[in-house]
Structures are given as structure tokens and as C-alpha cells.
């Protein structure tokens, strides 16, 4: 679950990078506009993954031995 959440957060970060640098929204381009159902699903999943990743900040690190 951690990896899936991290992948979604990375996708969201790369999309925001494209928006910031080139004013081009990859998700909207792939799914026919930012208000389409699939775009909204992707945006929602990325947002939920971001919220889930907050928990990673507060977890104890386990040492591999």
C-alpha cells in the first residue's frame, strides 16, 4: 500500500511540475479535460494517496538486521 500511495504522489508531483513549467496538465490531456470523470478520479486518488503518505512521516523506522 505504501508503494502504491508513493507512486500516485509522484504522478501528482510530476503533473504539477508540468503545470508549473509548461502550463500543461497531463492528466487532463489524457482524459479529455480536467472536469471529465476519469480526470477527477485520478485527481482524487492522488489526493488520497497524499493524505495516506502523511502517515509515513510519523511511522517508526525499523532497522533491517
Backbone as XML, in Angstrom:
<?xml version="1.0"?>
<chain id="A" units="angstrom">
  <residue number="1" name="UNK">
    <atom name="N" x="0.823" y="-1.197" z="0.000"/>
    <atom name="CA" x="0.000" y="0.000" z="0.000"/>
    <atom name="C" x="0.869" y="1.263" z="0.000"/>
  </residue>
  <residue number="2" name="UNK">
    <atom name="N" x="1.980" y="1.198" z="0.735"/>
    <atom name="CA" x="2.877" y="2.356" z="0.789"/>
    <atom name="C" x="3.432" y="2.686" z="-0.595"/>
  </residue>
  <residue number="3" name="UNK">
    <atom name="N" x="3.829" y="1.667" z="-1.331"/>
    <atom name="CA" x="4.406" y="1.904" z="-2.658"/>
    <atom name="C" x="3.386" y="2.469" z="-3.631"/>
  </residue>
  <residue number="4" name="UNK">
    <atom name="N" x="2.170" y="1.948" z="-3.586"/>
    <atom name="CA" x="1.115" y="2.449" z="-4.466"/>
    <atom name="C" x="0.828" y="3.916" z="-4.162"/>
  </residue>
  <residue number="5" name="UNK">
    <atom name="N" x="0.734" y="4.239" z="-2.889"/>
    <atom name="CA" x="0.499" y="5.630" z="-2.496"/>
    <atom name="C" x="1.649" y="6.517" z="-2.949"/>
  </residue>
  <residue number="6" name="UNK">
    <atom name="N" x="2.867" y="6.046" z="-2.784"/>
    <atom name="CA" x="4.026" y="6.830" z="-3.196"/>
    <atom name="C" x="4.052" y="7.031" z="-4.706"/>
  </residue>
  <residue number="7" name="UNK">
    <atom name="N" x="3.705" y="6.009" z="-5.470"/>
    <atom name="CA" x="3.649" y="6.128" z="-6.931"/>
    <atom name="C" x="2.622" y="7.177" z="-7.340"/>
  </residue>
  <residue number="8" name="UNK">
    <atom name="N" x="1.451" y="7.147" z="-6.714"/>
    <atom name="CA" x="0.415" y="8.132" z="-7.037"/>
    <atom name="C" x="0.848" y="9.548" z="-6.668"/>
  </residue>
  <residue number="9" name="UNK">
    <atom name="N" x="1.530" y="9.697" z="-5.552"/>
    <atom name="CA" x="2.023" y="11.017" z="-5.161"/>
    <atom name="C" x="3.075" y="11.505" z="-6.155"/>
  </residue>
  <residue number="10" name="UNK">
    <atom name="N" x="3.924" y="10.630" z="-6.620"/>
    <atom name="CA" x="4.933" y="11.004" z="-7.615"/>
    <atom name="C" x="4.266" y="11.416" z="-8.923"/>
  </residue>
  <residue number="11" name="UNK">
    <atom name="N" x="3.246" y="10.683" z="-9.349"/>
    <atom name="CA" x="2.499" y="11.050" z="-10.556"/>
    <atom name="C" x="1.904" y="12.447" z="-10.392"/>
  </residue>
  <residue number="12" name="UNK">
    <atom name="N" x="1.315" y="12.701" z="-9.230"/>
    <atom name="CA" x="0.749" y="14.022" z="-8.974"/>
    <atom name="C" x="1.805" y="15.113" z="-8.980"/>
  </residue>
  <residue number="13" name="UNK">
    <atom name="N" x="2.955" y="14.825" z="-8.392"/>
    <atom name="CA" x="4.038" y="15.813" z="-8.358"/>
    <atom name="C" x="4.554" y="16.108" z="-9.766"/>
  </residue>
  <residue number="14" name="UNK">
    <atom name="N" x="4.698" y="15.080" z="-10.572"/>
    <atom name="CA" x="5.146" y="15.297" z="-11.954"/>
    <atom name="C" x="4.110" y="16.080" z="-12.752"/>
  </residue>
  <residue number="15" name="UNK">
    <atom name="N" x="2.844" y="15.815" z="-12.509"/>
    <atom name="CA" x="1.794" y="16.575" z="-13.191"/>
    <atom name="C" x="1.855" y="18.053" z="-12.794"/>
  </residue>
  <residue number="16" name="UNK">
    <atom name="N" x="2.060" y="18.317" z="-11.500"/>
    <atom name="CA" x="2.160" y="19.707" z="-11.060"/>
    <atom name="C" x="3.417" y="20.373" z="-11.619"/>
  </residue>
  <residue number="17" name="UNK">
    <atom name="N" x="4.481" y="19.618" z="-11.779"/>
    <atom name="CA" x="5.692" y="20.165" z="-12.404"/>
    <atom name="C" x="5.399" y="20.605" z="-13.833"/>
  </residue>
  <residue number="18" name="UNK">
    <atom name="N" x="4.673" y="19.765" z="-14.568"/>
    <atom name="CA" x="4.313" y="20.116" z="-15.948"/>
    <atom name="C" x="3.400" y="21.338" z="-15.984"/>
  </residue>
  <residue number="19" name="UNK">
    <atom name="N" x="2.471" y="21.423" z="-15.048"/>
    <atom name="CA" x="1.587" y="22.589" z="-14.980"/>
    <atom name="C" x="2.395" y="23.842" z="-14.671"/>
  </residue>
  <residue number="20" name="UNK">
    <atom name="N" x="3.308" y="23.741" z="-13.734"/>
    <atom name="CA" x="4.107" y="24.891" z="-13.331"/>
    <atom name="C" x="5.065" y="25.374" z="-14.404"/>
  </residue>
  <residue number="21" name="UNK">
    <atom name="N" x="5.701" y="24.454" z="-15.101"/>
    <atom name="CA" x="6.697" y="24.840" z="-16.095"/>
    <atom name="C" x="6.101" y="25.168" z="-17.454"/>
  </residue>
  <residue number="22" name="UNK">
    <atom name="N" x="5.107" y="24.388" z="-17.863"/>
    <atom name="CA" x="4.605" y="24.492" z="-19.235"/>
    <atom name="C" x="3.124" y="24.815" z="-19.333"/>
  </residue>
  <residue number="23" name="UNK">
    <atom name="N" x="2.459" y="24.984" z="-18.200"/>
    <atom name="CA" x="1.011" y="25.208" z="-18.156"/>
    <atom name="C" x="0.275" y="24.122" z="-18.941"/>
  </residue>
  <residue number="24" name="UNK">
    <atom name="N" x="0.713" y="22.881" z="-18.739"/>
    <atom name="CA" x="0.122" y="21.739" z="-19.437"/>
    <atom name="C" x="-0.203" y="20.653" z="-18.419"/>
  </residue>
  <residue number="25" name="UNK">
    <atom name="N" x="-1.463" y="20.285" z="-18.348"/>
    <atom name="CA" x="-1.947" y="19.293" z="-17.392"/>
    <atom name="C" x="-2.011" y="17.935" z="-18.096"/>
  </residue>
  <residue number="26" name="UNK">
    <atom name="N" x="-1.098" y="17.042" z="-17.761"/>
    <atom name="CA" x="-1.022" y="15.732" z="-18.397"/>
    <atom name="C" x="-2.280" y="14.914" z="-18.156"/>
  </residue>
  <residue number="27" name="UNK">
    <atom name="N" x="-2.792" y="14.927" z="-16.935"/>
    <atom name="CA" x="-3.988" y="14.151" z="-16.607"/>
    <atom name="C" x="-5.166" y="14.631" z="-17.444"/>
  </residue>
  <residue number="28" name="UNK">
    <atom name="N" x="-5.344" y="15.936" z="-17.516"/>
    <atom name="CA" x="-6.437" y="16.493" z="-18.317"/>
    <atom name="C" x="-6.248" y="16.159" z="-19.789"/>
  </residue>
  <residue number="29" name="UNK">
    <atom name="N" x="-5.013" y="16.179" z="-20.268"/>
    <atom name="CA" x="-4.748" y="15.858" z="-21.671"/>
    <atom name="C" x="-5.058" y="14.394" z="-21.975"/>
  </residue>
  <residue number="30" name="UNK">
    <atom name="N" x="-4.771" y="13.515" z="-21.032"/>
    <atom name="CA" x="-5.019" y="12.086" z="-21.246"/>
    <atom name="C" x="-6.495" y="11.718" z="-21.184"/>
  </residue>
  <residue number="31" name="UNK">
    <atom name="N" x="-7.251" y="12.452" z="-20.358"/>
    <atom name="CA" x="-8.634" y="12.056" z="-20.100"/>
    <atom name="C" x="-9.653" y="13.098" z="-20.539"/>
  </residue>
  <residue number="32" name="UNK">
    <atom name="N" x="-9.355" y="13.850" z="-21.586"/>
    <atom name="CA" x="-10.309" y="14.775" z="-22.214"/>
    <atom name="C" x="-10.811" y="15.877" z="-21.296"/>
  </residue>
  <residue number="33" name="UNK">
    <atom name="N" x="-9.908" y="16.555" z="-20.642"/>
    <atom name="CA" x="-10.286" y="17.713" z="-19.830"/>
    <atom name="C" x="-10.216" y="17.453" z="-18.352"/>
  </residue>
  <residue number="34" name="UNK">
    <atom name="N" x="-10.012" y="18.535" z="-17.614"/>
    <atom name="CA" x="-9.842" y="18.392" z="-16.165"/>
    <atom name="C" x="-11.142" y="18.128" z="-15.436"/>
  </residue>
  <residue number="35" name="UNK">
    <atom name="N" x="-12.283" y="18.353" z="-16.088"/>
    <atom name="CA" x="-13.556" y="18.106" z="-15.413"/>
    <atom name="C" x="-14.193" y="16.775" z="-15.824"/>
  </residue>
  <residue number="36" name="UNK">
    <atom name="N" x="-13.473" y="15.981" z="-16.635"/>
    <atom name="CA" x="-14.018" y="14.676" z="-17.007"/>
    <atom name="C" x="-13.989" y="13.737" z="-15.802"/>
  </residue>
  <residue number="37" name="UNK">
    <atom name="N" x="-14.829" y="12.735" z="-15.861"/>
    <atom name="CA" x="-14.938" y="11.798" z="-14.739"/>
    <atom name="C" x="-13.607" y="11.127" z="-14.432"/>
  </residue>
  <residue number="38" name="UNK">
    <atom name="N" x="-12.910" y="10.645" z="-15.451"/>
    <atom name="CA" x="-11.640" y="9.937" z="-15.216"/>
    <atom name="C" x="-10.567" y="10.869" z="-14.649"/>
  </residue>
  <residue number="39" name="UNK">
    <atom name="N" x="-10.529" y="12.097" z="-15.119"/>
    <atom name="CA" x="-9.571" y="13.053" z="-14.553"/>
    <atom name="C" x="-9.859" y="13.287" z="-13.082"/>
  </residue>
  <residue number="40" name="UNK">
    <atom name="N" x="-11.119" y="13.449" z="-12.751"/>
    <atom name="CA" x="-11.493" y="13.673" z="-11.352"/>
    <atom name="C" x="-11.158" y="12.465" z="-10.488"/>
  </residue>
  <residue number="41" name="UNK">
    <atom name="N" x="-11.286" y="11.259" z="-11.049"/>
    <atom name="CA" x="-10.914" y="10.047" z="-10.312"/>
    <atom name="C" x="-9.412" y="10.046" z="-10.040"/>
  </residue>
  <residue number="42" name="UNK">
    <atom name="N" x="-8.615" y="10.354" z="-11.067"/>
    <atom name="CA" x="-7.155" y="10.381" z="-10.897"/>
    <atom name="C" x="-6.756" y="11.442" z="-9.886"/>
  </residue>
  <residue number="43" name="UNK">
    <atom name="N" x="-7.329" y="12.654" z="-10.004"/>
    <atom name="CA" x="-7.006" y="13.714" z="-9.043"/>
    <atom name="C" x="-7.377" y="13.283" z="-7.621"/>
  </residue>
  <residue number="44" name="UNK">
    <atom name="N" x="-8.521" y="12.632" z="-7.470"/>
    <atom name="CA" x="-8.959" y="12.188" z="-6.144"/>
    <atom name="C" x="-8.038" y="11.122" z="-5.578"/>
  </residue>
  <residue number="45" name="UNK">
    <atom name="N" x="-7.634" y="10.170" z="-6.417"/>
    <atom name="CA" x="-6.722" y="9.113" z="-5.958"/>
    <atom name="C" x="-5.371" y="9.691" z="-5.546"/>
  </residue>
  <residue number="46" name="UNK">
    <atom name="N" x="-4.877" y="10.644" z="-6.311"/>
    <atom name="CA" x="-3.604" y="11.289" z="-5.967"/>
    <atom name="C" x="-3.734" y="12.036" z="-4.645"/>
  </residue>
  <residue number="47" name="UNK">
    <atom name="N" x="-4.842" y="12.729" z="-4.454"/>
    <atom name="CA" x="-5.067" y="13.443" z="-3.196"/>
    <atom name="C" x="-5.165" y="12.504" z="-2.007"/>
  </residue>
  <residue number="48" name="UNK">
    <atom name="N" x="-5.896" y="11.408" z="-2.170"/>
    <atom name="CA" x="-5.999" y="10.421" z="-1.092"/>
    <atom name="C" x="-4.646" y="9.789" z="-0.790"/>
  </residue>
  <residue number="49" name="UNK">
    <atom name="N" x="-3.865" y="9.534" z="-1.842"/>
    <atom name="CA" x="-2.526" y="8.976" z="-1.642"/>
    <atom name="C" x="-1.643" y="9.962" z="-0.873"/>
  </residue>
  <residue number="50" name="UNK">
    <atom name="N" x="-1.790" y="11.244" z="-1.168"/>
    <atom name="CA" x="-1.034" y="12.262" z="-0.438"/>
    <atom name="C" x="-1.390" y="12.272" z="1.035"/>
  </residue>
  <residue number="51" name="UNK">
    <atom name="N" x="-2.685" y="12.169" z="1.324"/>
    <atom name="CA" x="-3.114" y="12.110" z="2.720"/>
    <atom name="C" x="-2.570" y="10.863" z="3.404"/>
  </residue>
  <residue number="52" name="UNK">
    <atom name="N" x="-2.594" y="9.738" z="2.699"/>
    <atom name="CA" x="-2.060" y="8.494" z="3.266"/>
    <atom name="C" x="-0.560" y="8.633" z="3.544"/>
  </residue>
  <residue number="53" name="UNK">
    <atom name="N" x="0.165" y="9.306" z="2.660"/>
    <atom name="CA" x="1.614" y="9.436" z="2.823"/>
    <atom name="C" x="1.990" y="10.294" z="4.020"/>
  </residue>
  <residue number="54" name="UNK">
    <atom name="N" x="1.058" y="11.095" z="4.523"/>
    <atom name="CA" x="1.337" y="11.843" z="5.751"/>
    <atom name="C" x="1.672" y="10.880" z="6.879"/>
  </residue>
  <residue number="55" name="UNK">
    <atom name="N" x="1.026" y="9.711" z="6.877"/>
    <atom name="CA" x="1.300" y="8.728" z="7.929"/>
    <atom name="C" x="2.741" y="8.216" z="7.878"/>
  </residue>
  <residue number="56" name="UNK">
    <atom name="N" x="3.360" y="8.275" z="6.711"/>
    <atom name="CA" x="4.747" y="7.828" z="6.590"/>
    <atom name="C" x="5.697" y="8.712" z="7.399"/>
  </residue>
  <residue number="57" name="UNK">
    <atom name="N" x="5.319" y="9.967" z="7.595"/>
    <atom name="CA" x="6.164" y="10.879" z="8.361"/>
    <atom name="C" x="6.247" y="10.502" z="9.831"/>
  </residue>
  <residue number="58" name="UNK">
    <atom name="N" x="5.205" y="9.851" z="10.329"/>
    <atom name="CA" x="5.113" y="9.593" z="11.760"/>
    <atom name="C" x="5.345" y="8.134" z="12.130"/>
  </residue>
  <residue number="59" name="UNK">
    <atom name="N" x="5.723" y="7.319" z="11.188"/>
    <atom name="CA" x="5.997" y="5.908" z="11.486"/>
    <atom name="C" x="7.395" y="5.733" z="12.029"/>
  </residue>
  <residue number="60" name="UNK">
    <atom name="N" x="7.541" y="4.768" z="12.899"/>
    <atom name="CA" x="8.861" y="4.410" z="13.398"/>
    <atom name="C" x="9.600" y="3.665" z="12.303"/>
  </residue>
  <residue number="61" name="UNK">
    <atom name="N" x="10.854" y="3.977" z="12.160"/>
    <atom name="CA" x="11.668" y="3.266" z="11.185"/>
    <atom name="C" x="12.154" y="1.961" z="11.796"/>
  </residue>
  <residue number="62" name="UNK">
    <atom name="N" x="12.020" y="0.889" z="11.035"/>
    <atom name="CA" x="12.539" y="-0.376" z="11.519"/>
    <atom name="C" x="13.918" y="-0.597" z="10.932"/>
  </residue>
  <residue number="63" name="UNK">
    <atom name="N" x="14.823" y="-1.111" z="11.751"/>
    <atom name="CA" x="16.171" y="-1.368" z="11.269"/>
    <atom name="C" x="16.255" y="-2.789" z="10.738"/>
  </residue>
  <residue number="64" name="UNK">
    <atom name="N" x="16.768" y="-2.925" z="9.531"/>
    <atom name="CA" x="16.925" y="-4.247" z="8.918"/>
    <atom name="C" x="18.194" y="-4.887" z="9.464"/>
  </residue>
  <residue number="65" name="UNK">
    <atom name="N" x="18.047" y="-6.098" z="9.989"/>
    <atom name="CA" x="19.227" y="-6.777" z="10.541"/>
    <atom name="C" x="19.328" y="-8.168" z="10.043"/>
  </residue>
</chain>
